[in-house]
Amino acid sequence: MSRPVLSTHVLDTAVGSPAVGVFIELFKQHNEGSWTQWHSAVTSSDGRALFPFSKESMAPGTYKLKFDVDTYYKTLGKKTIYDYVEIVFTTEEDQHYHMPLLLSPYGYTTYRGS
């Protein structure tokens, strides 16, 4: 099997461990600006989620990952100021996109990983 085109890794920086069980939705943007949900996933025991798309099936375009942060923190019995976090990014042909999320109840950051 070839390398997935899209992956993510969620780390809870407040406790220094992977964020397990975070529900994630993947959306694709249409030319007129509307979004269509393409897929959903839940982070594994190491905080990772892979999306089952090949380079042929995931055409260049604008995509959005939506992370359900509120439910994750409620499961832990903690509060957060975020209901969700969205990462919007644009892809090019023949590229791999690893979009990590570093998360805490009161802040987050993201970057393009490898």
BALOBA-1460 file (C-alpha; in Angstrom, 3 decimals):
// residues 114
<rec num="1" residu="m" x="0.000" y="0.000" z="0.000"/>
<rec num="2" residu="s" x="1.281" y="3.440" z="-0.839"/>
<rec num="3" residu="r" x="1.771" y="6.180" z="1.711"/>
<rec num="4" residu="p" x="-1.462" y="8.015" z="2.620"/>
<rec num="5" residu="v" x="-1.828" y="11.460" z="1.107"/>
<rec num="6" residu="l" x="-3.202" y="12.904" z="4.361"/>
<rec num="7" residu="s" x="-2.470" y="12.176" z="8.009"/>
<rec num="8" residu="t" x="-2.663" y="14.005" z="11.321"/>
<rec num="9" residu="h" x="-1.325" y="13.637" z="14.843"/>
<rec num="10" residu="v" x="-2.960" y="15.291" z="17.868"/>
<rec num="11" residu="l" x="-0.853" y="15.862" z="20.968"/>
<rec num="12" residu="d" x="-2.276" y="17.222" z="24.220"/>
<rec num="13" residu="t" x="0.514" y="19.536" z="25.314"/>
<rec num="14" residu="a" x="-1.168" y="20.225" z="28.681"/>
<rec num="15" residu="v" x="-0.431" y="16.642" z="29.761"/>
<rec num="16" residu="g" x="2.374" y="15.769" z="27.357"/>
<rec num="17" residu="s" x="0.702" y="12.803" z="25.679"/>
<rec num="18" residu="p" x="-1.233" y="11.845" z="22.547"/>
<rec num="19" residu="a" x="-4.860" y="13.001" z="22.402"/>
<rec num="20" residu="v" x="-6.718" y="9.696" z="22.134"/>
<rec num="21" residu="g" x="-10.248" y="9.513" z="20.758"/>
<rec num="22" residu="v" x="-10.500" y="12.924" z="19.083"/>
<rec num="23" residu="f" x="-13.210" y="12.862" z="16.396"/>
<rec num="24" residu="i" x="-12.040" y="14.486" z="13.141"/>
<rec num="25" residu="e" x="-14.000" y="15.373" z="10.021"/>
<rec num="26" residu="l" x="-12.418" y="16.041" z="6.634"/>
<rec num="27" residu="f" x="-14.135" y="18.459" z="4.248"/>
<rec num="28" residu="k" x="-13.392" y="19.516" z="0.670"/>
<rec num="29" residu="q" x="-14.190" y="23.015" z="-0.582"/>
<rec num="30" residu="h" x="-16.054" y="23.523" z="-3.851"/>
<rec num="31" residu="n" x="-15.327" y="26.352" z="-6.307"/>
<rec num="32" residu="e" x="-18.268" y="28.394" z="-5.027"/>
<rec num="33" residu="g" x="-16.974" y="28.164" z="-1.440"/>
<rec num="34" residu="s" x="-19.279" y="25.524" z="0.028"/>
<rec num="35" residu="w" x="-17.893" y="22.469" z="1.832"/>
<rec num="36" residu="t" x="-18.652" y="18.748" z="1.511"/>
<rec num="37" residu="q" x="-17.725" y="16.257" z="4.207"/>
<rec num="38" residu="w" x="-15.475" y="13.590" z="2.713"/>
<rec num="39" residu="h" x="-14.460" y="11.402" z="5.608"/>
<rec num="40" residu="s" x="-14.236" y="11.126" z="9.375"/>
<rec num="41" residu="a" x="-11.772" y="9.449" z="11.725"/>
<rec num="42" residu="v" x="-10.923" y="9.114" z="15.404"/>
<rec num="43" residu="t" x="-7.394" y="9.443" z="16.740"/>
<rec num="44" residu="s" x="-5.777" y="6.169" z="17.793"/>
<rec num="45" residu="s" x="-3.966" y="5.294" z="21.024"/>
<rec num="46" residu="d" x="-0.959" y="7.255" z="19.759"/>
<rec num="47" residu="g" x="-3.069" y="10.280" z="18.725"/>
<rec num="48" residu="r" x="-2.800" y="9.608" z="14.989"/>
<rec num="49" residu="a" x="-5.365" y="9.405" z="12.215"/>
<rec num="50" residu="l" x="-4.808" y="8.373" z="8.605"/>
<rec num="51" residu="f" x="-7.174" y="9.144" z="5.776"/>
<rec num="52" residu="p" x="-7.556" y="6.422" z="3.102"/>
<rec num="53" residu="f" x="-6.999" y="8.524" z="0.024"/>
<rec num="54" residu="s" x="-4.506" y="7.955" z="-2.755"/>
<rec num="55" residu="k" x="-2.875" y="10.713" z="-4.755"/>
<rec num="56" residu="e" x="-5.310" y="9.866" z="-7.540"/>
<rec num="57" residu="s" x="-8.445" y="10.164" z="-5.375"/>
<rec num="58" residu="m" x="-7.486" y="13.309" z="-3.435"/>
<rec num="59" residu="a" x="-7.162" y="15.930" z="-6.145"/>
<rec num="60" residu="p" x="-5.416" y="19.260" z="-5.544"/>
<rec num="61" residu="g" x="-7.723" y="21.716" z="-3.814"/>
<rec num="62" residu="t" x="-8.697" y="23.268" z="-0.488"/>
<rec num="63" residu="y" x="-9.495" y="20.971" z="2.427"/>
<rec num="64" residu="k" x="-10.453" y="21.385" z="6.075"/>
<rec num="65" residu="l" x="-9.822" y="19.168" z="9.087"/>
<rec num="66" residu="k" x="-12.295" y="19.817" z="11.913"/>
<rec num="67" residu="f" x="-11.271" y="18.479" z="15.338"/>
<rec num="68" residu="d" x="-13.969" y="17.984" z="18.020"/>
<rec num="69" residu="v" x="-11.984" y="19.437" z="20.911"/>
<rec num="70" residu="d" x="-14.895" y="20.043" z="23.302"/>
<rec num="71" residu="t" x="-15.977" y="16.387" z="23.407"/>
<rec num="72" residu="y" x="-12.373" y="15.250" z="23.884"/>
<rec num="73" residu="y" x="-11.929" y="17.467" z="26.951"/>
<rec num="74" residu="k" x="-15.372" y="16.615" z="28.353"/>
<rec num="75" residu="t" x="-14.373" y="12.939" z="28.199"/>
<rec num="76" residu="l" x="-11.337" y="13.817" z="30.344"/>
<rec num="77" residu="g" x="-13.478" y="15.830" z="32.766"/>
<rec num="78" residu="k" x="-11.766" y="19.080" z="31.761"/>
<rec num="79" residu="k" x="-12.967" y="22.392" z="30.364"/>
<rec num="80" residu="t" x="-11.785" y="24.096" z="27.201"/>
<rec num="81" residu="i" x="-12.619" y="27.386" z="25.532"/>
<rec num="82" residu="y" x="-12.777" y="25.686" z="22.118"/>
<rec num="83" residu="d" x="-15.740" y="23.794" z="20.726"/>
<rec num="84" residu="y" x="-13.624" y="22.687" z="17.780"/>
<rec num="85" residu="v" x="-10.439" y="23.514" z="15.884"/>
<rec num="86" residu="e" x="-10.344" y="23.791" z="12.097"/>
<rec num="87" residu="i" x="-7.251" y="23.575" z="9.922"/>
<rec num="88" residu="v" x="-7.839" y="24.780" z="6.355"/>
<rec num="89" residu="f" x="-5.105" y="23.964" z="3.841"/>
<rec num="90" residu="t" x="-4.511" y="23.817" z="0.097"/>
<rec num="91" residu="t" x="-2.971" y="20.779" z="-1.562"/>
<rec num="92" residu="e" x="-0.895" y="20.359" z="-4.680"/>
<rec num="93" residu="e" x="-0.432" y="17.329" z="-6.896"/>
<rec num="94" residu="d" x="1.886" y="14.481" z="-5.794"/>
<rec num="95" residu="q" x="2.377" y="15.695" z="-2.208"/>
<rec num="96" residu="h" x="1.917" y="14.109" z="1.226"/>
<rec num="97" residu="y" x="0.222" y="16.282" z="3.861"/>
<rec num="98" residu="h" x="0.786" y="15.610" z="7.547"/>
<rec num="99" residu="m" x="-1.174" y="18.189" z="9.547"/>
<rec num="100" residu="p" x="-0.370" y="17.857" z="13.289"/>
<rec num="101" residu="l" x="-2.341" y="19.645" z="16.005"/>
<rec num="102" residu="l" x="-0.703" y="20.582" z="19.312"/>
<rec num="103" residu="l" x="-3.558" y="21.133" z="21.715"/>
<rec num="104" residu="s" x="-4.277" y="22.414" z="25.206"/>
<rec num="105" residu="p" x="-7.553" y="23.599" z="26.762"/>
<rec num="106" residu="y" x="-6.619" y="27.248" z="26.151"/>
<rec num="107" residu="g" x="-4.419" y="27.227" z="23.064"/>
<rec num="108" residu="y" x="-3.365" y="25.300" z="19.995"/>
<rec num="109" residu="t" x="-0.912" y="25.387" z="17.130"/>
<rec num="110" residu="t" x="-0.439" y="23.497" z="13.898"/>
<rec num="111" residu="y" x="2.158" y="23.134" z="11.173"/>
<rec num="112" residu="r" x="2.865" y="21.033" z="8.123"/>
<rec num="113" residu="g" x="4.773" y="17.982" z="9.250"/>
<rec num="114" residu="s" x="6.537" y="15.306" z="7.275"/>
